[in-house]
Amino acid sequence: MVRCTFDGRSHEAPEGESGAAALMAAGVASFREAPRDGAPRGPLCLMGVCQECLVLADGVPVEACRLSVREGLDLARVAYAR
């Protein structure tokens, strides 16, 4: 198990598990807000096609479903200017 954070909250997950799976297991349903209306968005396809699970991983935008969890990984919601 490794520790990572999402929006400043610490979570534990098996090392190598996808970021999307780790966040869903931790009870996180909304990974980002829709840029147009701010509606909550979360994982849909879980294979990197839809980009609904887009997060910032150590400051870089990436699909959480294509990201492997590692010790100290810092995940955050993508903020859009409206």
ABEGO torsion letter per residue (X at the ends): XBBBBBGGBBBBBBBGBBAAAAAAAAGBABABBBAAAGBBBBBAAGAGAAGAABBBBGGBBBBAAABBBBBGBBBBBBBBBX
